């Protein structure tokens, strides 16, 4: 899996340059809606039942206010609505950057 070599906040997007030369541009709203955190997605028990999570929402207007790398596999973003618990694996970020807009 490629790793980010540069991450920047440009306008309403996160821009990521990968070590294989590819670039990804992900809107703040897309990134916030795709948070992999249990707070957003809920948690599954051993039977597959999901508990918690948020109902789908419109995140237009939510901004990324900061970010930090987590180990060699993920980035944690800080959002203007206070959310900061999702760890975005590099694989997820790559998929989000390749999705049609």
ROMAR-835073 format. One record per residue (C-alpha): residue in three letters; x, y, z. Coordinates in steps of 0.02 Angstrom, whole numbers, padded with zeros to 5 digits, always signed. Example, Ala and Ser with C-alpha at 12.3 -4.5 7.8 and 13.67 -1.06 7.14 Angstrom:
BEGIN
ala+00615-00225+00390 ser+00684-00053+00357 
***
This chain:
BEGIN
unk+00000+00000+00000 unk+00069+00171-00046 unk+00105+00294+00093 unk+00073+00482+00095 unk+00227+00589+00071 unk+00134+00755+00083 unk-00035+00804+00156 unk-00105+00979+00136 unk-00268+01069+00167 unk-00310+01162+00006 unk-00474+01257+00002 unk-00614+01134+00047 unk-00507+00980+00015 unk-00371+00872+00087 unk-00235+00846-00044 unk-00125+00692-00025 unk+00029+00652-00129 unk+00074+00468-00119 unk+00246+00388-00130 unk+00197+00307-00296 unk+00168+00478-00375 unk-00023+00477-00368 unk-00120+00621-00293 unk-00287+00615-00203 unk-00407+00759-00171 unk-00545+00726-00045 unk-00675+00855+00007 unk-00692+00889+00191 unk-00876+00837+00185 unk-00833+00670+00103 unk-00696+00638+00229 unk-00809+00677+00378 unk-00952+00570+00312 unk-00833+00423+00286 unk-00763+00425+00463 unk-00726+00245+00512 unk-00749+00281+00698 unk-00867+00182+00807 unk-00945+00349+00855 unk-01003+00369+00674 unk-01019+00191+00608 unk-01072+00105+00768 unk-00999-00055+00840 unk-01044-00235+00795 unk-01063-00372+00923 unk-01011-00552+00887 unk-01179-00584+00803 unk-01160-00437+00684 unk-01288-00323+00768 unk-01236-00140+00756 unk-01252-00031+00910 unk-01238+00158+00909 unk-01175+00262+00765 unk-01244+00419+00685 unk-01385+00436+00560 unk-01321+00494+00390 unk-01300+00683+00388 unk-01248+00823+00273 unk-01073+00878+00321 unk-01059+01025+00201 unk-00981+01167+00297 unk-00879+01053+00411 unk-00694+01089+00390 unk-00535+00994+00429 unk-00440+01098+00557 unk-00289+00985+00578 unk-00220+00809+00558 unk-00087+00692+00622 unk-00010+00528+00565 unk-00046+00374+00669 unk+00093+00247+00653 unk+00133+00196+00474 unk-00046+00156+00425 unk-00170+00297+00457 unk-00208+00482+00478 unk-00323+00556+00612 unk-00411+00716+00561 unk-00481+00854+00672 unk-00646+00925+00610 unk-00728+01092+00649 unk-00881+01002+00721 unk-00771+00926+00858 unk-00755+00752+00782 unk-00579+00678+00795 unk-00594+00494+00835 unk-00585+00411+00664 unk-00423+00334+00605 unk-00419+00341+00415 unk-00311+00197+00353 unk-00208+00239+00199 unk-00310+00113+00099 unk-00472+00204+00143 unk-00398+00373+00098 unk-00340+00306-00069 unk-00514+00238-00106 unk-00597+00401-00057 unk-00479+00496-00172 unk-00519+00381-00318 unk-00709+00389-00296 unk-00806+00490-00427 unk-00853+00662-00367 
***
